Amino acid sequence: MSTQSVVREGTVVSPGEVVRYNYEERLCHWANGLTYVFCLLTGLAFYSPYLYWLSVVGGGPATSRFLHPWVGVLFFLAVLWMHKLWRREMAHAPEDDDWKQKMKFYVTNQDHLVPPQGRFNAGQKLFYWLMYYCAWVFMISGLIMWFPEKIAGGAHWLLLIMIPVHAVTALISIAGFIIHIYMGVLLVPGGLKGVLYGRVSEEWAAHHHRLWYQKIKKQ
């Protein structure tokens, strides 16, 4: 089968390349990333006076305070959009257990010892589900902090619980986000190209996601 026939959503690729992400997937991914980073930076500005300068991202303290919850809603909707696109491919697969057992080889860049993977490896799936559930916690705790009187009904104890829950969830998601950037961009050269342009070389696909590559070659 020629490489030209390996297309998704009508996207034509050059010889020697395969489509990694179609336009909708890339748009969704960047919507997730940009809204998350905005909420991350403005949230850190509120978290500590030493980081208050980060509020410049939202146009200043007052504007950031106004925009933070609204952009948070957009982030949550983007996560739901991504869940609609990828929930089936993020389900557990038999090769995931093998990847977890040999994860050290992936981290140390010994790719020849990493077991063949599908479109997403177990590490990517773990990050996906981490952010998915974090988004729900963000949304629930955020709404209670946003409208404490209407939602909590004056139950200040609930508000006092939601504030640290929101903060701890943010710290957990930040840790996952940093690992995601490091592993996906710095540790695996060529991965960023797929996110930006939707295309990767056949060599890259066969090397990092062999099971997925073999599947699309048969289509």
C-alpha positions as CSV (number, residue, x, y, z in Angstrom):
1,M,0.0,0.0,0.0
2,S,1.4,3.4,-0.9
3,T,2.0,6.0,1.8
4,Q,-0.3,8.4,0.0
5,S,-3.3,6.2,0.9
6,V,-2.5,6.4,4.6
7,V,-4.8,9.4,5.2
8,R,-7.3,10.4,7.8
9,E,-10.1,13.0,7.4
10,G,-9.0,13.6,3.8
11,T,-5.5,14.8,4.6
12,V,-2.9,14.0,2.0
13,V,0.6,13.3,3.2
14,S,3.9,13.4,1.4
15,P,5.8,10.2,0.4
16,G,7.5,8.7,3.4
17,E,5.1,10.3,5.9
18,V,1.9,9.1,7.7
19,V,-0.8,11.1,9.3
20,R,-0.4,11.0,13.1
21,Y,-3.2,13.4,14.0
22,N,-5.9,14.9,11.8
23,Y,-6.9,18.6,11.9
24,E,-9.6,18.2,14.5
25,E,-7.3,16.2,16.8
26,R,-4.6,18.9,16.6
27,L,-7.1,21.7,17.2
28,C,-8.5,19.9,20.2
29,H,-5.0,19.2,21.6
30,W,-4.0,22.8,21.3
31,A,-7.3,24.0,22.8
32,N,-6.6,21.8,25.7
33,G,-2.9,22.9,26.0
34,L,-3.5,26.6,25.7
35,T,-6.4,26.8,28.1
36,Y,-4.6,24.6,30.6
37,V,-1.4,26.8,30.4
38,F,-3.5,30.0,30.9
39,C,-5.2,28.5,33.9
40,L,-1.9,27.2,35.2
41,L,-0.1,30.5,35.0
42,T,-3.0,32.6,36.4
43,G,-3.7,30.1,39.1
44,L,-0.1,30.2,40.2
45,A,-0.3,34.0,40.3
46,F,-3.2,33.6,42.8
47,Y,-1.4,30.8,44.7
48,S,1.6,32.8,45.9
49,P,2.5,36.5,46.2
50,Y,5.9,35.5,44.8
51,L,4.2,34.4,41.6
52,Y,1.8,37.3,41.4
53,W,3.7,38.7,38.4
54,L,2.4,35.8,36.3
55,S,-1.0,37.6,36.3
56,V,0.4,39.6,33.4
57,V,-0.6,36.6,31.2
58,G,-4.2,37.5,31.7
59,G,-3.7,41.2,31.3
60,G,-3.2,42.0,34.9
61,P,-4.5,40.9,38.3
62,A,-8.2,41.9,37.9
63,T,-8.5,40.7,34.4
64,S,-6.8,37.4,35.2
65,R,-9.1,36.9,38.2
66,F,-12.1,37.4,35.9
67,L,-10.8,35.2,33.0
68,H,-9.4,32.3,35.1
69,P,-12.8,30.6,35.8
70,W,-14.1,31.2,32.3
71,V,-11.1,29.8,30.6
72,G,-11.3,27.0,33.1
73,V,-14.7,26.1,31.7
74,L,-13.3,26.2,28.2
75,F,-10.5,23.8,29.4
76,F,-13.1,21.4,30.8
77,L,-15.1,21.5,27.5
78,A,-11.9,20.9,25.5
79,V,-11.2,17.9,27.7
80,L,-14.6,16.5,27.1
81,W,-14.0,17.1,23.3
82,M,-10.8,15.2,23.5
83,H,-12.5,12.4,25.5
84,K,-15.0,12.0,22.7
85,L,-12.2,11.7,20.1
86,W,-9.8,9.5,22.0
87,R,-11.5,7.6,24.8
88,R,-11.5,4.3,22.9
89,E,-7.9,4.6,21.9
90,M,-6.9,5.5,25.5
91,A,-8.5,2.2,26.8
92,H,-6.2,-0.3,28.3
93,A,-4.5,-2.7,25.9
94,P,-2.4,-5.9,26.5
95,E,0.8,-4.2,25.4
96,D,0.4,-1.5,28.1
97,D,1.4,-3.9,30.9
98,D,4.5,-4.9,29.1
99,W,5.4,-1.2,28.6
100,K,4.9,-0.4,32.3
101,Q,7.2,-3.2,33.3
102,K,9.9,-2.0,30.9
103,M,9.3,1.8,31.3
104,K,12.8,2.3,32.5
105,F,14.0,1.6,28.9
106,Y,11.7,4.3,27.5
107,V,12.9,6.8,30.1
108,T,16.6,6.0,29.5
109,N,16.0,6.2,25.7
110,Q,16.8,2.6,25.0
111,D,14.1,2.3,22.4
112,H,15.3,-1.1,21.1
113,L,14.2,-2.6,24.4
114,V,10.8,-1.0,24.6
115,P,8.0,-3.3,23.5
116,P,6.0,-2.4,20.4
117,Q,3.1,0.0,21.1
118,G,-0.1,1.1,19.6
119,R,-1.1,4.6,18.7
120,F,-0.6,5.7,22.3
121,N,1.8,4.1,24.7
122,A,0.9,3.4,28.4
123,G,2.6,6.6,29.6
124,Q,0.5,8.7,27.3
125,K,-2.6,6.9,28.4
126,L,-1.7,7.5,32.1
127,F,-1.3,11.2,31.4
128,Y,-4.5,11.4,29.5
129,W,-6.6,9.8,32.3
130,L,-4.8,11.9,34.9
131,M,-5.8,15.1,33.1
132,Y,-9.3,13.8,32.4
133,Y,-10.0,13.2,36.1
134,C,-8.2,16.3,37.2
135,A,-10.4,18.3,34.9
136,W,-13.5,17.0,36.6
137,V,-12.1,17.9,40.0
138,F,-11.1,21.3,38.7
139,M,-14.6,21.9,37.4
140,I,-16.4,20.8,40.5
141,S,-14.2,22.5,43.0
142,G,-13.9,25.6,40.8
143,L,-17.6,26.0,40.5
144,I,-18.0,25.8,44.3
145,M,-15.3,28.5,44.8
146,W,-16.8,30.6,42.0
147,F,-20.4,30.5,43.3
148,P,-20.1,29.5,47.0
149,E,-23.4,30.9,48.1
150,K,-25.4,29.4,45.2
151,I,-23.8,26.0,45.1
152,A,-22.6,25.4,48.7
153,G,-25.6,27.1,50.1
154,G,-23.6,28.9,52.7
155,A,-21.7,25.8,53.8
156,H,-18.4,27.4,54.3
157,W,-16.8,24.2,55.4
158,L,-17.3,22.9,51.9
159,L,-15.6,25.9,50.5
160,L,-12.7,25.4,52.9
161,I,-12.3,21.9,51.6
162,M,-12.5,22.7,47.9
163,I,-9.8,25.4,48.0
164,P,-7.0,22.9,49.0
165,V,-8.5,20.2,46.8
166,H,-8.3,22.6,43.8
167,A,-4.7,23.5,44.7
168,V,-3.5,19.9,45.2
169,T,-5.2,18.8,42.0
170,A,-3.3,21.6,40.2
171,L,0.0,20.5,41.6
172,I,-0.7,16.9,40.5
173,S,-1.6,18.0,37.0
174,I,1.5,20.3,36.8
175,A,3.7,17.3,37.6
176,G,2.0,15.3,34.9
177,F,2.2,18.2,32.5
178,I,5.9,18.6,33.0
179,I,6.6,14.9,32.4
180,H,4.4,15.0,29.3
181,I,6.3,17.9,27.8
182,Y,9.7,16.3,28.6
183,M,8.8,12.8,27.4
184,G,6.8,13.9,24.3
185,V,9.0,16.8,23.1
186,L,12.5,16.5,24.5
187,L,12.9,12.8,25.0
188,V,11.3,11.7,21.7
189,P,12.6,13.9,18.8
190,G,10.0,14.2,16.0
191,G,7.0,14.0,18.3
192,L,6.4,17.7,18.2
193,K,6.1,17.6,14.5
194,G,3.1,15.3,14.7
195,V,1.4,17.7,17.1
196,L,2.1,20.8,15.0
197,Y,1.6,19.4,11.5
198,G,-0.2,16.1,12.0
199,R,2.5,14.2,10.1
200,V,5.4,12.0,11.1
201,S,7.9,10.0,9.1
202,E,7.2,6.3,8.5
203,E,10.4,5.6,10.2
204,W,9.3,7.5,13.4
205,A,6.0,5.8,13.4
206,A,7.5,2.3,13.0
207,H,10.1,3.0,15.7
208,H,7.9,4.5,18.4
209,H,4.4,3.1,17.7
210,R,5.1,-0.1,15.7
211,L,1.7,-1.8,16.3
212,W,-0.2,1.4,15.2
213,Y,2.0,1.7,12.2
214,Q,1.5,-1.9,11.1
215,K,-2.2,-1.4,11.5
216,I,-2.5,1.7,9.3
217,K,-0.2,0.1,6.7
218,K,-2.8,-2.7,6.3
219,Q,-5.7,-0.3,5.7
